[in-house]
């Protein structure tokens, strides 16, 4: 996977994470969406490793 592809995937994942956080704030996050959030968080961490970016909390 090329760096640009990784960055594009990360941008998409981070947008989805932001949407999930907004839903959580307003109490609209379902259990399935919460699980997807966790899966995306893991994928973001993997991509950060590939890009040599220090993972965030």
DSSP file (Angstrom, degrees, kcal/mol; ACC not computed):
  #  RESIDUE AA STRUCTURE BP1 BP2  ACC     N-H-->O    O-->H-N    N-H-->O    O-->H-N    TCO  KAPPA ALPHA  PHI   PSI    X-CA   Y-CA   Z-CA
    1    1 A X              0   0    0      0, 0.0     2,-0.1     0, 0.0     0, 0.0   0.000 360.0 360.0 360.0 129.0    0.0    0.0    0.0
    2    2 A X     >  -     0   0    0      1,-0.1     4,-2.4     4,-0.0     5,-0.2  -0.360 360.0-110.4 -78.6 159.0    1.4    3.4   -1.0
    3    3 A X  H  > S+     0   0    0      1,-0.2     4,-2.5     2,-0.2     5,-0.2   0.866 118.1  51.8 -55.8 -40.3    1.8    6.3    1.3
    4    4 A X  H  > S+     0   0    0      2,-0.2     4,-2.4     1,-0.2    -1,-0.2   0.881 109.6  49.6 -66.9 -37.1   -1.0    8.3   -0.5
    5    5 A X  H  > S+     0   0    0      2,-0.2     4,-2.3    -3,-0.2    -2,-0.2   0.903 111.3  49.3 -66.7 -40.7   -3.4    5.3   -0.3
    6    6 A X  H  X S+     0   0    0     -4,-2.4     4,-2.6     2,-0.2    -2,-0.2   0.930 111.8  48.7 -63.2 -45.4   -2.7    5.0    3.4
    7    7 A X  H  X S+     0   0    0     -4,-2.5     4,-2.5     1,-0.2    -2,-0.2   0.908 110.5  50.7 -62.3 -42.1   -3.2    8.7    4.0
    8    8 A X  H  X S+     0   0    0     -4,-2.4     4,-2.0     2,-0.2    -1,-0.2   0.908 111.6  47.8 -62.9 -41.8   -6.5    8.6    2.0
    9    9 A X  H  X S+     0   0    0     -4,-2.3     4,-2.7     2,-0.2    -2,-0.2   0.914 111.3  51.1 -65.0 -42.0   -7.8    5.7    4.1
   10   10 A X  H  X S+     0   0    0     -4,-2.6     4,-2.9     1,-0.2     5,-0.2   0.915 108.2  51.9 -62.2 -42.2   -6.8    7.4    7.3
   11   11 A X  H  X S+     0   0    0     -4,-2.5     4,-2.0     2,-0.2    -1,-0.2   0.929 111.9  46.5 -59.7 -45.4   -8.6   10.6    6.3
   12   12 A X  H  X S+     0   0    0     -4,-2.0     4,-2.1     1,-0.2    -2,-0.2   0.925 113.6  48.2 -63.1 -44.7  -11.8    8.6    5.6
   13   13 A X  H  X S+     0   0    0     -4,-2.7     4,-2.3     1,-0.2    -2,-0.2   0.901 110.7  50.9 -63.1 -41.0  -11.5    6.6    8.9
   14   14 A X  H  X S+     0   0    0     -4,-2.9     4,-2.3     2,-0.2    -1,-0.2   0.860 108.2  52.5 -67.2 -34.8  -10.9    9.8   10.9
   15   15 A X  H  X S+     0   0    0     -4,-2.0     4,-2.2    -5,-0.2    -1,-0.2   0.920 110.7  47.8 -63.5 -43.0  -14.0   11.4    9.3
   16   16 A X  H  X S+     0   0    0     -4,-2.1     4,-2.2     1,-0.2    -2,-0.2   0.881 110.3  52.2 -64.9 -37.9  -16.0    8.4   10.3
   17   17 A X  H  X S+     0   0    0     -4,-2.3     4,-2.4     2,-0.2    -1,-0.2   0.907 108.3  51.2 -64.0 -41.2  -14.5    8.5   13.8
   18   18 A X  H  X S+     0   0    0     -4,-2.3     4,-2.3     1,-0.2    -2,-0.2   0.918 109.4  50.0 -62.2 -43.7  -15.5   12.2   14.1
   19   19 A X  H  X S+     0   0    0     -4,-2.2     4,-2.2     1,-0.2    -1,-0.2   0.903 110.5  50.5 -60.8 -41.4  -19.1   11.4   13.0
   20   20 A X  H  X S+     0   0    0     -4,-2.2     4,-2.3     2,-0.2    -2,-0.2   0.899 109.2  50.3 -64.9 -41.0  -19.2    8.6   15.6
   21   21 A X  H  X S+     0   0    0     -4,-2.4     4,-2.4     2,-0.2    -1,-0.2   0.910 109.7  51.2 -64.1 -41.5  -18.0   10.9   18.4
   22   22 A X  H  X S+     0   0    0     -4,-2.3     4,-1.5     1,-0.2    -2,-0.2   0.915 110.7  48.4 -61.6 -42.5  -20.6   13.5   17.5
   23   23 A X  H  <>S+     0   0    0     -4,-2.2     5,-3.1     1,-0.2     6,-0.6   0.890 110.1  52.4 -63.6 -38.8  -23.3   10.8   17.6
   24   24 A X  H ><5S+     0   0    0     -4,-2.3     3,-1.4     4,-0.2    -2,-0.2   0.909 104.9  55.2 -63.9 -41.5  -22.0    9.6   21.0
   25   25 A X  H 3<5S+     0   0    0     -4,-2.4    -1,-0.2     1,-0.3    -2,-0.2   0.875 112.8  42.4 -59.0 -38.0  -22.2   13.2   22.4
   26   26 A X  T 3<5S-     0   0    0     -4,-1.5    -1,-0.3    -5,-0.2    -2,-0.2   0.331 117.2-112.2 -94.3   7.7  -25.9   13.4   21.4
   27   27 A X  T < 5S+     0   0    0     -3,-1.4    -3,-0.2    -4,-0.2    -2,-0.1   0.714  85.9 115.3  74.9  21.8  -26.7    9.9   22.6
   28   28 A X      < +     0   0    0     -5,-3.1     2,-0.5    -6,-0.2    -4,-0.2   0.311  35.8 117.6-105.2   7.6  -27.3    8.4   19.2
   29   29 A X        -     0   0    0     -6,-0.6     2,-0.1    -5,-0.1    -9,-0.0  -0.655  53.2-148.3 -82.9 122.5  -24.5    5.9   18.9
   30   30 A X     >  -     0   0    0     -2,-0.5     4,-2.2     1,-0.1     5,-0.2  -0.350  26.4-108.3 -82.2 167.7  -25.7    2.3   18.6
   31   31 A X  H  > S+     0   0    0      1,-0.2     4,-2.0     2,-0.2     5,-0.1   0.895 121.6  51.8 -61.4 -40.0  -23.9   -0.7   20.0
   32   32 A X  H  > S+     0   0    0      1,-0.2     4,-2.4     2,-0.2    -1,-0.2   0.907 109.7  48.8 -64.3 -41.5  -22.9   -1.7   16.4
   33   33 A X  H  > S+     0   0    0      1,-0.2     4,-2.2     2,-0.2    -1,-0.2   0.859 108.8  53.7 -66.5 -35.1  -21.5    1.8   15.7
   34   34 A X  H  X S+     0   0    0     -4,-2.2     4,-1.8     2,-0.2    -1,-0.2   0.894 109.2  48.4 -65.6 -38.8  -19.5    1.6   18.9
   35   35 A X  H  X S+     0   0    0     -4,-2.0     4,-2.1     2,-0.2    -2,-0.2   0.918 110.6  50.7 -66.1 -43.3  -18.0   -1.7   17.8
   36   36 A X  H  X S+     0   0    0     -4,-2.4     4,-2.7     1,-0.2     5,-0.2   0.873 106.2  57.1 -61.1 -37.2  -17.2   -0.2   14.4
   37   37 A X  H  X S+     0   0    0     -4,-2.2     4,-2.4     1,-0.2    -1,-0.2   0.930 107.4  47.5 -58.0 -47.2  -15.6    2.7   16.2
   38   38 A X  H  X S+     0   0    0     -4,-1.8     4,-1.9     2,-0.2    -1,-0.2   0.885 111.3  50.4 -63.3 -39.6  -13.3    0.3   18.0
   39   39 A X  H  X S+     0   0    0     -4,-2.1     4,-2.2     1,-0.2    -1,-0.2   0.904 111.2  48.4 -65.8 -40.9  -12.4   -1.5   14.8
   40   40 A X  H  X S+     0   0    0     -4,-2.7     4,-2.9     1,-0.2    -2,-0.2   0.889 107.5  56.3 -65.4 -37.7  -11.6    1.7   13.0
   41   41 A X  H  X S+     0   0    0     -4,-2.4     4,-1.9     1,-0.2    -1,-0.2   0.909 108.5  47.1 -59.8 -42.2   -9.4    2.8   16.0
   42   42 A X  H  X S+     0   0    0     -4,-1.9     4,-2.1     2,-0.2    -1,-0.2   0.914 112.3  49.5 -65.1 -42.8   -7.4   -0.4   15.6
   43   43 A X  H  X S+     0   0    0     -4,-2.2     4,-2.5     1,-0.2    -2,-0.2   0.900 108.6  53.0 -64.6 -40.3   -7.1    0.1   11.8
   44   44 A X  H  X S+     0   0    0     -4,-2.9     4,-2.5     1,-0.2    -1,-0.2   0.905 108.0  51.5 -60.1 -41.7   -6.0    3.7   12.3
   45   45 A X  H  X S+     0   0    0     -4,-1.9     4,-1.9    -5,-0.2    -1,-0.2   0.907 109.2  50.1 -61.9 -42.2   -3.3    2.5   14.7
   46   46 A X  H  X S+     0   0    0     -4,-2.1     4,-1.9     1,-0.2    -2,-0.2   0.923 112.2  47.3 -61.1 -44.3   -2.1    0.0   12.1
   47   47 A X  H  X S+     0   0    0     -4,-2.5     4,-2.0     1,-0.2    -2,-0.2   0.875 108.0  55.2 -67.2 -37.1   -1.9    2.7    9.4
   48   48 A X  H  <>S+     0   0    0     -4,-2.5     5,-3.5     1,-0.2     4,-0.4   0.891 106.8  51.6 -61.8 -38.4   -0.1    5.1   11.8
   49   49 A X  H ><5S+     0   0    0     -4,-1.9     3,-1.0     3,-0.2    -1,-0.2   0.918 108.3  50.8 -63.4 -43.4    2.5    2.4   12.3
   50   50 A X  H 3<5S+     0   0    0     -4,-1.9    -1,-0.2     1,-0.3    -2,-0.2   0.849 114.5  43.7 -63.3 -33.0    2.9    2.0    8.5
   51   51 A X  T 3<5S-     0   0    0     -4,-2.0    -1,-0.3    -5,-0.1    -2,-0.2   0.430 114.3-118.6 -90.6   0.6    3.4    5.7    8.2
   52   52 A X  T < 5 +     0   0    0     -3,-1.0     2,-0.5    -4,-0.4    -3,-0.2   0.886  63.2 148.5  62.2  40.9    5.7    5.8   11.2
   53   53 A X      < -     0   0    0     -5,-3.5     2,-0.4    -6,-0.1    -1,-0.2  -0.903  55.8-112.9-104.8 134.3    3.4    8.1   13.1
   54   54 A X        -     0   0    0     -2,-0.5    -5,-0.0    -3,-0.1    -9,-0.0  -0.519  40.0-117.1 -66.3 121.2    3.3    7.8   16.8
   55   55 A X        -     0   0    0     -2,-0.4     2,-0.2   -10,-0.1    -1,-0.1  -0.253  24.8-135.0 -60.8 145.6   -0.2    6.4   17.7
   56   56 A X              0   0    0      1,-0.1    -1,-0.1    -3,-0.0    -3,-0.0  -0.471 360.0 360.0 -93.2 171.7   -2.5    8.6   19.8
   57   57 A X              0   0    0     -2,-0.2    -1,-0.1     0, 0.0    -2,-0.1   0.476 360.0 360.0 -62.9 360.0   -4.5    7.4   22.7
